[in-house]
Every structure is written in structure tokens, then in C-alpha cells.
Amino acid sequence: MYTKLILKLTFVIAVAAAAVGFGEHKFYFSRTTIEQNALMNRYEITIRFFTDDLERALSAEDEKVRFADDPYDPSFDSEVEDYIRKHFFIRINNENIQWRYLGKQVESDITWCYAEINNIPPTNILEIKNTALFELFDEQVNEVALKINGRQHRMMLTRQKPAEVITN
């Protein structure tokens, strides 16, 4: 009886572990925050990726990229910036806005990327487009959380809806 219970438990654990994938995440998600710093007249942008997803995206464009080898290698910064510039766009009042890449920080399974927009005009219409990782994962969701003009907004961007507009 006891042996049968142990065998059943072992089987259930093995099946569950196989389903989970031992370390692989089965959801594809990035989170971007955009916060208005009214005192400095700028938007502060943080984009958070799962490190393995970002490495895979960069490797698809170039050679095998592994931040774990040397997360402080400055050549990775230019590759990350180039990738984000191809996939992340902001329009304010129907005009494309250039953002400034500040750098990245790798913390094991999460990579944080930082950017800013200085000298922001009064914002009546704000459009965000983020197609990052769509080329890899059909189920990719890119959440954008905004805090602009004292109001909070949330966007869930997908391959079917890669951009969204908010009006003030």
C-alpha cells in the first residue's frame, strides 16, 4: 500500500514537472512602465523582459547571446538598444518621439531596460506601440503601465493589437 502511494506520488510529480518544463516559463510577457516626471519635464521608461526571451530575440538577429556570460559587456547594450528601437515606439500629439536609451540591468531571469524622453510637450494624445518578442511568441503580451498627467492607464498589447492610443 505504502509503495503504491509513493509510486503514484512520484508519477504525479514527474508529470507535473514535465508540464511545467522545469524552469521554462509558459507565458510570454513583458512590462513597460512610463512615468511622467513633471519636475524634470520628462517621461521615465522601464521595460522588463524575461532574460531568456530577450537573449533568444537578440540571438535570432545575431549570434548566440547570453547575458549570463558577462551581463556587463557593453556590446550587449547596443544590441539591446537596437532591438528595442525596432519594436518600441511612442507618438505624442501624432508626432514620433525619439527616446534616449540609458542602459540595462540583468538580474538573473529578469532584464530591466531604461530610457527617457526629455522636454516632453503637453500631451493630449499618446500612442504606444510595442511589438517586442512578437516575432518569437504568438502568445506574447506586452503590458504598458502609464502614469501621465496624474492619471494611470494600462495597455495590454498583443500581436493582434500592437498599439493603443490614450487621450487626455
N, CA and C of each residue as an Amber inpcrd file, in Angstrom:
protein
   504
   0.8300000  -1.1930000   0.0000000   0.0000000   0.0000000   0.0000000
   0.8740000   1.2560000   0.0000000   1.8220000   1.3050000   0.9350000
   2.7190000   2.4550000   1.0530000   3.5450000   2.6200000  -0.2220000
   4.0210000   1.5140000  -0.7960000   4.8240000   1.5610000  -2.0160000
   3.9860000   2.0740000  -3.1880000   2.7320000   1.6300000  -3.2850000
   1.8510000   2.1080000  -4.3480000   1.6190000   3.6110000  -4.2390000
   1.4360000   4.0980000  -3.0160000   1.2340000   5.5250000  -2.7980000
   2.4650000   6.3140000  -3.2260000   3.6470000   5.8470000  -2.8710000
   4.9050000   6.5080000  -3.2590000   5.0390000   6.5160000  -4.7790000
   4.7370000   5.3890000  -5.4280000   4.8270000   5.3140000  -6.8830000
   3.8380000   6.2730000  -7.5480000   2.6170000   6.3390000  -7.0510000
   1.6230000   7.2530000  -7.5960000   2.0590000   8.7000000  -7.4180000
   2.5610000   9.0250000  -6.2320000   3.0360000  10.3790000  -5.9660000
   4.2060000  10.7360000  -6.8790000   5.1310000   9.8210000  -7.0520000
   6.2810000  10.0540000  -7.9200000   5.8220000  10.3060000  -9.3530000
   4.8490000   9.5240000  -9.8150000   4.3060000   9.6910000 -11.1480000
   3.6510000  11.0580000 -11.3040000   2.8180000  11.4430000 -10.3400000
   2.1400000  12.7420000 -10.3960000   3.1570000  13.8800000 -10.4190000
   4.1820000  13.7970000  -9.5940000   5.2170000  14.8390000  -9.5530000
   5.9630000  14.8930000 -10.8780000   6.2810000  13.7290000 -11.4460000
   7.0020000  13.6880000 -12.7230000   6.1670000  14.2980000 -13.8440000
   4.8810000  13.9900000 -13.8780000   4.0020000  14.5500000 -14.9060000
   3.8730000  16.0590000 -14.7210000   3.7030000  16.5030000 -13.4870000
   3.5860000  17.9400000 -13.2160000   4.8680000  18.6690000 -13.5970000
   6.0130000  18.0810000 -13.2720000   7.2950000  18.7090000 -13.6070000
   7.4690000  18.7990000 -15.1200000   7.0710000  17.7520000 -15.8270000
   7.1720000  17.7830000 -17.2860000   6.2580000  18.8510000 -17.8650000
   5.0800000  19.0000000 -17.2930000   4.1330000  20.0120000 -17.7820000
   4.6600000  21.4170000 -17.5490000   5.2820000  21.6320000 -16.4060000
   5.8240000  22.9450000 -16.0780000   7.0780000  23.2250000 -16.8880000
   7.8620000  22.2020000 -17.1760000   9.0280000  22.3750000 -18.0180000
  10.2950000  22.6570000 -17.2490000  10.3000000  22.4650000 -15.9500000
  11.4890000  22.6640000 -15.1300000  12.2560000  23.9160000 -15.5260000
  11.7670000  25.0660000 -15.1650000  12.4990000  26.3150000 -15.3810000
  12.0060000  27.1210000 -16.5710000  11.3720000  26.4760000 -17.5400000
  10.8320000  27.2330000 -18.6570000   9.5230000  27.8690000 -18.2230000
   9.3330000  29.1070000 -18.5780000   8.0460000  29.7180000 -18.2790000
   7.1450000  29.5210000 -19.4880000   5.9000000  29.2990000 -19.2330000
   4.9530000  29.0050000 -20.3010000   4.1030000  30.2120000 -20.6680000
   4.3900000  31.3520000 -20.1110000   3.6840000  32.5560000 -20.5120000
   4.7200000  33.5500000 -21.0050000   4.3270000  34.3840000 -21.9360000
   5.2540000  35.2960000 -22.6040000   4.7600000  36.7130000 -22.3640000
   5.5390000  37.4440000 -21.5890000   5.0700000  38.7070000 -21.0270000
   6.2370000  39.6610000 -20.8590000   6.0280000  40.9090000 -21.1970000
   6.9620000  41.9740000 -20.8320000   6.1320000  43.0770000 -20.1930000
   6.7970000  43.8980000 -19.4150000   6.0850000  45.0080000 -18.7630000
   6.8810000  46.2860000 -18.9620000   6.2200000  47.2820000 -19.4750000
   6.8160000  48.6020000 -19.6570000   6.0890000  49.5710000 -18.7430000
   6.8520000  50.3720000 -18.0190000   6.2500000  51.4470000 -17.2370000
   6.7440000  52.7690000 -17.8080000   5.8270000  53.6870000 -17.9220000
   6.1480000  55.0370000 -18.3790000   5.5730000  55.9810000 -17.3400000
   6.4560000  56.7130000 -16.6910000   6.0120000  57.6460000 -15.6550000
   6.4580000  59.0480000 -16.0090000   5.5270000  59.9660000 -15.8510000
   5.8310000  61.3650000 -16.0870000   6.5250000  61.9310000 -14.8530000
   7.6810000  62.5480000 -15.0730000   8.3600000  63.2840000 -14.0260000
   8.1440000  64.7610000 -14.3630000   7.0960000  65.3350000 -13.7930000
   6.7080000  66.7110000 -14.1390000   7.7800000  67.7140000 -13.7410000
   8.4620000  67.4610000 -12.6340000   9.5010000  68.3730000 -12.1640000
  10.6490000  68.4790000 -13.1710000  11.0080000  67.3410000 -13.7740000
  12.1130000  67.3200000 -14.7410000  11.6070000  67.4150000 -16.1890000
  10.2790000  67.4700000 -16.3740000   9.6610000  67.5540000 -17.6920000
  10.1210000  66.4170000 -18.6070000   9.9660000  65.1840000 -18.0990000
  10.3650000  64.0320000 -18.8980000   9.5010000  62.8190000 -18.5530000
   9.5360000  61.8520000 -19.4670000   8.9490000  60.5360000 -19.2260000
  10.1020000  59.5830000 -18.9190000   9.9390000  58.8120000 -17.8590000
  10.9300000  57.8110000 -17.4680000  10.3560000  56.4460000 -17.8250000
  11.1180000  55.6800000 -18.5980000  10.6360000  54.4300000 -19.1770000
  11.4640000  53.2640000 -18.6580000  10.7780000  52.2240000 -18.2180000
  11.4250000  50.9760000 -17.8130000  10.7360000  49.8460000 -18.5550000
  11.5310000  49.0030000 -19.2190000  10.9920000  47.8330000 -19.9120000
  11.5990000  46.5970000 -19.2580000  10.7310000  45.6960000 -18.8310000
  11.1840000  44.4780000 -18.1450000  10.8890000  43.2670000 -19.0310000
  11.9500000  42.5060000 -19.3190000  11.8480000  41.2840000 -20.1170000
  12.2900000  40.0910000 -19.2770000  11.7640000  38.9110000 -19.5940000
  12.4120000  37.7050000 -19.1180000  13.7330000  37.6170000 -19.8730000
  14.8260000  37.4080000 -19.1500000  16.1590000  37.4240000 -19.7510000
  16.2810000  36.4060000 -20.8730000  15.7720000  35.1970000 -20.6710000
  15.9200000  34.1760000 -21.7160000  15.1600000  34.5580000 -22.9850000
  14.0330000  35.2300000 -22.8620000  13.2940000  35.6740000 -24.0450000
  14.0680000  36.7480000 -24.8000000  14.6300000  37.7010000 -24.0630000
  15.4040000  38.7620000 -24.7080000  16.6580000  38.1840000 -25.3640000
  17.3340000  37.2550000 -24.6970000  18.5090000  36.6070000 -25.2870000
  18.1280000  35.8850000 -26.5780000  16.9970000  35.2170000 -26.5490000
  16.5400000  34.4910000 -27.7400000  16.2390000  35.4550000 -28.8880000
  15.6070000  36.5820000 -28.5780000  15.3060000  37.5740000 -29.6140000
  16.5920000  38.1500000 -30.2020000  17.5510000  38.4620000 -29.3620000
  18.8160000  39.0090000 -29.8530000  19.5940000  37.9610000 -30.6320000
  19.5300000  36.7170000 -30.1970000  20.2350000  35.6370000 -30.8950000
  19.6400000  35.3770000 -32.2660000  18.3520000  35.6020000 -32.4120000
  17.7030000  35.4090000 -33.7150000  18.2220000  36.4190000 -34.7190000
  18.6430000  37.5910000 -34.2410000  19.1430000  38.6420000 -35.1180000
  20.6530000  38.5630000 -35.3210000  21.3370000  37.8960000 -34.4030000
  22.7960000  37.8810000 -34.4250000  23.2540000  36.5070000 -33.9710000
  24.4330000  36.4470000 -33.4230000  24.9330000  35.1860000 -32.8820000
  24.2970000  34.9210000 -31.5220000  24.5930000  33.7710000 -30.9580000
  24.0330000  33.3810000 -29.6590000  24.4050000  34.4120000 -28.6000000
  23.4040000  34.9900000 -27.9620000  23.6050000  35.9990000 -26.9290000
  23.2590000  35.3850000 -25.5830000  24.1740000  35.5170000 -24.6240000
  23.9170000  35.0380000 -23.2700000  24.4350000  36.0680000 -22.2890000
  23.5070000  36.7670000 -21.6430000  23.9050000  37.7600000 -20.6520000
  24.6500000  37.1120000 -19.5000000  24.3570000  35.8440000 -19.2200000
  24.9950000  35.1630000 -18.0920000  26.5060000  35.0970000 -18.2780000
  26.9670000  35.0770000 -19.5520000  28.4060000  35.0250000 -19.7930000
  29.0960000  36.2760000 -19.2540000  28.5250000  37.4330000 -19.4930000
  29.0480000  38.6910000 -18.9640000  27.9580000  39.7560000 -19.0820000
  27.0830000  39.8550000 -18.0600000  25.9510000  40.7900000 -18.1610000
  26.3640000  42.2490000 -18.2780000  27.6160000  42.5710000 -17.9880000
  28.0720000  43.9650000 -18.0450000  28.8090000  44.2760000 -19.3410000
  28.8790000  43.3240000 -20.2550000  29.5270000  43.5400000 -21.5390000
  28.8160000  44.6890000 -22.2590000  29.5210000  45.8060000 -22.5200000
  28.8650000  46.9690000 -23.1220000  28.3280000  46.7020000 -24.5270000
  28.8400000  45.6950000 -25.2250000  28.3220000  45.4190000 -26.5670000
  26.8630000  44.9620000 -26.4970000  26.4780000  44.3490000 -25.3900000
  25.0810000  43.9460000 -25.2390000  24.1620000  45.1550000 -25.1800000
  24.6280000  46.2510000 -24.5980000  23.7920000  47.4480000 -24.5140000
  23.3850000  47.9350000 -25.8940000  24.3180000  47.9650000 -26.8270000
  23.9710000  48.4460000 -28.1650000  23.0220000  47.4700000 -28.8570000
  23.1990000  46.1570000 -28.6420000  22.2820000  45.1830000 -29.2380000
  20.8800000  45.3170000 -28.6490000  20.7990000  45.4980000 -27.3170000
  19.5030000  45.6620000 -26.6600000  18.8440000  46.9420000 -27.1560000
  19.5990000  48.0340000 -27.2030000  19.0410000  49.3020000 -27.6910000
  18.5220000  49.1600000 -29.1130000  19.3080000  48.5420000 -29.9860000
  18.8710000  48.3660000 -31.3760000  17.5830000  47.5590000 -31.4470000
  17.5100000  46.5000000 -30.6480000  16.3070000  45.6600000 -30.6570000
  15.0840000  46.4580000 -30.1960000  15.2360000  47.1830000 -29.1000000
  14.1030000  47.9490000 -28.5710000  13.6880000  49.0350000 -29.5670000
  14.6520000  49.6920000 -30.2040000  14.3110000  50.7420000 -31.1920000
  13.5000000  50.1780000 -32.3640000  13.7170000  48.9010000 -32.7010000
  12.9600000  48.2810000 -33.7900000  11.5230000  47.9480000 -33.3810000
  11.2670000  47.8990000 -32.0630000   9.9850000  47.3720000 -31.5960000
   9.1720000  48.2920000 -30.6860000   9.7630000  49.3670000 -30.1950000
   9.0660000  50.2090000 -29.2200000   8.9970000  51.6410000 -29.7330000
   7.7520000  52.1470000 -29.8960000   7.5510000  53.4720000 -30.4760000
   6.5770000  54.2780000 -29.6340000   6.8420000  55.5730000 -29.5680000
   5.9610000  56.4990000 -28.8560000   5.6570000  57.6670000 -29.7800000
   4.3710000  58.0120000 -29.8320000   3.9250000  59.2030000 -30.5590000
   3.1790000  60.0790000 -29.5650000   3.5320000  61.3530000 -29.5470000
   2.8340000  62.3240000 -28.7080000   2.2120000  63.3590000 -29.6400000
   0.9140000  63.5490000 -29.4800000   0.1770000  64.5000000 -30.3270000
   0.4390000  64.2360000 -31.8080000   0.4190000  62.9480000 -32.1760000
   0.5920000  62.4740000 -33.5590000   1.9810000  62.7080000 -34.1400000
   2.9830000  62.9270000 -33.3020000   4.3650000  63.0710000 -33.7720000
   5.2310000  61.9900000 -33.1430000   6.0720000  61.3470000 -33.9940000
   7.0070000  60.3540000 -33.4730000   7.9910000  61.0270000 -32.5240000
   8.2380000  60.3860000 -31.3990000   9.1330000  60.9340000 -30.3820000
  10.3440000  60.0120000 -30.2330000  11.5090000  60.6110000 -30.2390000
  12.7360000  59.8440000 -30.0200000  13.0000000  59.7460000 -28.5200000
  13.2660000  58.5530000 -28.0580000  13.6150000  58.3490000 -26.6610000
  15.1090000  58.0660000 -26.5650000  15.6640000  58.2980000 -25.4020000
  17.1000000  58.0980000 -25.1680000  17.2880000  56.8490000 -24.3200000
  18.0820000  55.9130000 -24.8390000  18.3840000  54.6750000 -24.1200000
  19.4090000  54.9810000 -23.0320000  19.1460000  54.5150000 -21.8090000
  20.0410000  54.7770000 -20.6860000  20.8770000  53.5630000 -20.2900000
  20.3840000  52.3650000 -20.5740000  21.1380000  51.1680000 -20.2290000
  20.2220000  50.0520000 -19.7740000  20.8540000  48.9760000 -19.3050000
  20.1050000  47.8020000 -18.8610000  20.7170000  47.2710000 -17.5730000
  19.9420000  46.4500000 -16.9040000  20.3860000  45.7870000 -15.6840000
  19.8610000  44.3570000 -15.7480000  20.7620000  43.3840000 -15.6240000
  20.3750000  41.9840000 -15.6850000  20.3740000  41.4250000 -14.2720000
  19.2290000  40.8980000 -13.8710000  19.0930000  40.2660000 -12.5570000
  18.5900000  38.8500000 -12.7720000  19.4950000  37.9330000 -13.0370000
  19.1600000  36.5250000 -13.2250000  18.1470000  36.3460000 -14.3430000
  16.8790000  36.1170000 -14.0120000  15.8950000  35.8120000 -15.0470000
  15.1390000  37.0360000 -15.5600000  15.4500000  38.2300000 -15.0440000
  14.7850000  39.4630000 -15.4820000  15.8440000  40.4570000 -15.9720000
  15.5610000  41.0850000 -17.0980000  16.4170000  42.1640000 -17.6020000
  15.5920000  43.4410000 -17.6260000  16.1150000  44.4810000 -16.9880000
  15.4730000  45.7870000 -16.9200000  16.1890000  46.6980000 -17.9070000
  15.4300000  47.3770000 -18.7530000  15.9880000  48.3290000 -19.7110000
  15.4080000  49.7010000 -19.3950000  16.2530000  50.7250000 -19.4880000
  15.8520000  52.0670000 -19.0660000  16.0150000  53.0630000 -20.2110000
  15.0430000  53.9690000 -20.3250000  15.0770000  55.0180000 -21.3410000
  14.3450000  56.2320000 -20.7920000  14.4530000  57.3410000 -21.5180000
  13.7330000  58.5480000 -21.1060000  13.4440000  59.4080000 -22.3160000
  12.4390000  60.2520000 -22.1430000  12.1100000  61.2790000 -23.1340000
  12.1630000  62.5990000 -22.3910000  13.0410000  63.4850000 -22.8270000
  13.1820000  64.8000000 -22.1960000  12.3750000  65.8480000 -22.9560000
  12.1050000  66.9460000 -22.2750000  11.4010000  68.0890000 -22.8780000
  10.0880000  67.6660000 -23.5170000   9.2750000  66.9850000 -22.7610000
   8.0110000  66.4920000 -23.3050000   7.0180000  67.6410000 -23.4840000
   6.3220000  67.6290000 -24.5930000   5.2970000  68.6630000 -24.7990000
   4.0510000  68.3220000 -23.9900000   3.1540000  69.2730000 -23.7950000
   1.8630000  68.9280000 -23.1830000   1.2300000  67.7940000 -24.0010000
   0.8150000  66.7510000 -23.3130000   0.3780000  65.5390000 -24.0040000
  -1.1420000  65.4550000 -24.0380000  -1.7010000  65.5810000 -25.2400000
  -3.1340000  65.4110000 -25.4360000  -3.4500000  64.0200000 -25.9820000
  -2.5860000  63.5410000 -26.8820000  -2.7490000  62.2170000 -27.4730000
  -1.4300000  61.4740000 -27.3190000  -1.4990000  60.2710000 -26.7640000
  -0.3010000  59.4550000 -26.5740000  -0.5500000  58.0910000 -27.1870000
   0.3140000  57.6930000 -28.1200000   0.2150000  56.3650000 -28.7330000
   1.4660000  55.5740000 -28.4010000   1.2730000  54.3610000 -27.9340000
   2.3800000  53.4540000 -27.6210000   2.2470000  52.2390000 -28.5230000
   3.3380000  51.8630000 -29.1450000   3.3970000  50.6250000 -29.9320000
   4.5790000  49.8110000 -29.4220000   4.3280000  48.5430000 -29.0930000
   5.3930000  47.6720000 -28.6030000   5.1990000  46.2850000 -29.2160000
   6.0550000  45.9460000 -30.1770000   5.9870000  44.6520000 -30.8600000
   7.1010000  43.7070000 -30.4090000   7.7680000  44.0310000 -29.3200000
   8.8800000  43.2000000 -28.8410000   8.4180000  41.7660000 -28.6030000
   9.2090000  40.8450000 -29.0910000   9.0440000  39.3960000 -28.9050000
   7.8780000  38.8000000 -29.6890000   7.1260000  39.6100000 -30.4140000
   6.0340000  39.0610000 -31.2230000   6.5610000  38.1130000 -32.2950000
   7.7840000  38.3610000 -32.7650000   8.3630000  37.5060000 -33.7990000
   8.6820000  36.1060000 -33.2680000   8.7290000  35.9740000 -31.9450000
   9.0660000  34.6760000 -31.3320000   7.8650000  33.9270000 -30.7930000
   6.9220000  34.6620000 -30.2030000   5.8320000  34.0210000 -29.4620000
   4.4830000  34.5830000 -29.8820000   3.6190000  33.7310000 -30.3910000
   2.2770000  34.1590000 -30.7690000   1.4900000  34.6630000 -29.5730000
   1.7700000  34.0990000 -28.3870000   1.0110000  34.4410000 -27.1760000
   1.5940000  35.6340000 -26.4140000   2.6240000  36.2700000 -26.9560000
   3.2980000  37.3660000 -26.2560000   2.3190000  38.4870000 -25.9060000
   2.4000000  38.9670000 -24.6680000   1.6400000  40.1310000 -24.2140000
   2.6400000  41.1500000 -23.6830000   2.5490000  42.3750000 -24.1610000
   3.3990000  43.4620000 -23.6890000   2.5160000  44.4560000 -22.9430000
   2.5860000  44.3830000 -21.6370000   1.8020000  45.3060000 -20.8080000
   2.5160000  46.6500000 -20.7530000   1.7500000  47.7200000 -20.8100000
   2.2860000  49.0680000 -20.6430000   1.4770000  49.7380000 -19.5380000
   2.1630000  50.1360000 -18.4800000   1.5300000  50.8510000 -17.3710000
   2.0270000  52.2880000 -17.4220000   1.0900000  53.2300000 -17.5080000
   1.4420000  54.6420000 -17.6420000   0.9350000  55.4300000 -16.4460000
   1.7270000  56.3950000 -16.0590000   1.2910000  57.3800000 -15.0710000
   1.6280000  58.7400000 -15.6630000   0.5970000  59.3470000 -16.2630000
   0.7740000  60.5710000 -17.0330000  -0.2780000  61.5780000 -16.6060000
   0.1480000  62.8130000 -16.4110000  -0.7600000  63.8940000 -16.0010000
  -1.5830000  63.5050000 -14.7770000  -0.9500000  62.7850000 -13.8590000
  -1.6140000  62.3980000 -12.6170000  -2.6120000  61.2650000 -12.7530000
  -2.7350000  60.6960000 -13.9510000  -3.6740000  59.5970000 -14.1850000
  -2.9270000  58.3310000 -14.5590000  -3.5060000  57.2070000 -14.1770000
  -2.9060000  55.9200000 -14.5110000  -3.6880000  55.2500000 -15.6350000
  -2.9530000  54.6010000 -16.5170000  -3.5380000  53.8780000 -17.6460000
  -2.8160000  52.5420000 -17.7620000  -3.4830000  51.5800000 -18.3630000
  -2.8760000  50.2740000 -18.5710000  -3.2610000  49.7730000 -19.9550000
  -2.2670000  49.2920000 -20.6840000  -2.4760000  48.7330000 -22.0170000
  -1.9740000  47.2910000 -22.0160000  -2.6790000  46.4240000 -22.7180000
  -2.2380000  45.0500000 -22.9150000  -2.0790000  44.8650000 -24.4230000
  -0.8350000  44.9780000 -24.9020000  -0.5680000  44.9410000 -26.3340000
  -0.2400000  43.5140000 -26.7660000  -0.8350000  43.1080000 -27.8770000
  -0.6510000  41.7620000 -28.4090000  -0.3300000  41.8550000 -29.8920000
  -0.0410000  40.7180000 -30.4680000   0.2310000  40.6750000 -31.9030000
  -0.9760000  41.2120000 -32.6900000  -2.1810000  40.9140000 -32.2120000
  -3.3860000  41.3790000 -32.8830000  -3.6490000  42.8710000 -32.6270000
  -3.1440000  43.3890000 -31.5250000  -3.3410000  44.7990000 -31.1740000
  -2.0200000  45.3410000 -30.5960000  -1.0530000  45.6670000 -31.4740000
   0.2850000  46.0520000 -31.0120000   0.4200000  47.5000000 -30.5370000
  -0.6350000  48.3080000 -30.7230000  -0.5650000  49.7210000 -30.3340000
  -1.8840000  50.1370000 -29.7140000  -1.7920000  51.1850000 -28.9110000
  -3.0030000  51.7390000 -28.3030000  -2.7940000  53.2320000 -28.1110000
  -3.9030000  53.9660000 -28.1720000  -3.8810000  55.4220000 -28.0280000
  -4.6860000  55.8030000 -26.7910000  -4.1510000  56.7510000 -26.0280000
  -4.9320000  57.3520000 -24.9500000  -5.0010000  58.8520000 -25.2120000
  -6.1080000  59.4270000 -24.8290000  -6.2840000  60.8710000 -24.9820000
  -6.4870000  61.4800000 -23.6150000  -6.0690000  62.6940000 -23.5040000
  -6.1640000  63.3950000 -22.2270000  -7.3370000  64.3450000 -22.2230000
